[in-house]
Amino acid sequence: MPTEPASVDQPPHPVPQLTTSELATSRRHLESAVAFFGKTQAPALALMQAKLDEVLDEQADRARLAARA
């Protein structure tokens, strides 16, 4: 478990415009932040979880589109 929160910077573009690599990096950072803030129950937890949900939804959409191709 992380002892310090990961740096979660604002992505350079809206989530749908991120490259696959940027999306994966964002997901890793957000998962780390959620794990950290989950232990503290800080108000930032809800914000980080919402951002992580958005990234996960985008990855699922891309996987569905790729499966149709």
C-alpha positions in Angstrom: 0.0 0.0 0.0 1.3 3.5 -0.8 2.3 5.6 2.1 2.1 8.9 0.2 -0.5 9.9 -2.5 0.7 9.7 -6.0 0.9 12.9 -8.0 -2.3 13.2 -10.0 -2.0 16.1 -12.4 -4.7 17.3 -14.6 -4.5 15.5 -18.0 -3.3 17.6 -20.9 -6.6 17.0 -22.7 -10.2 15.9 -21.8 -10.3 12.1 -21.1 -11.8 11.1 -24.5 -8.9 12.8 -26.3 -6.1 11.1 -24.3 -3.9 8.7 -26.0 -4.0 5.1 -24.9 -0.7 5.5 -23.1 -1.9 8.8 -21.4 -5.1 7.0 -20.3 -3.2 4.1 -18.8 -0.9 6.4 -16.9 -3.8 8.4 -15.6 -5.5 5.2 -14.5 -2.4 4.1 -12.5 -2.0 7.4 -10.8 -5.7 7.6 -9.9 -5.8 4.0 -8.6 -2.8 4.9 -6.4 -4.5 8.1 -5.1 -7.8 6.3 -4.4 -5.9 3.6 -2.5 -4.1 6.3 -0.4 -7.2 8.4 0.3 -9.3 5.4 0.9 -7.3 4.8 4.1 -7.7 8.4 5.3 -11.3 9.0 4.1 -10.3 12.5 3.0 -12.7 14.6 1.0 -10.5 14.2 -2.1 -11.5 10.5 -2.2 -14.8 11.1 -3.9 -13.1 13.4 -6.5 -10.4 10.9 -7.3 -12.9 8.0 -7.5 -15.1 10.0 -9.9 -12.0 10.7 -12.1 -11.0 7.1 -12.0 -14.5 6.0 -13.0 -14.3 8.3 -16.0 -11.0 6.8 -17.1 -12.3 3.3 -16.6 -15.4 4.1 -18.7 -13.3 5.5 -21.5 -11.1 2.4 -21.5 -14.2 0.1 -21.6 -15.6 2.2 -24.5 -12.4 1.8 -26.5 -12.3 -1.9 -25.8 -15.8 -2.3 -27.1 -15.0 -0.3 -30.2 -11.9 -2.4 -30.9 -13.9 -5.6 -30.5 -16.3 -4.5 -33.2 -13.5 -3.7 -35.6 
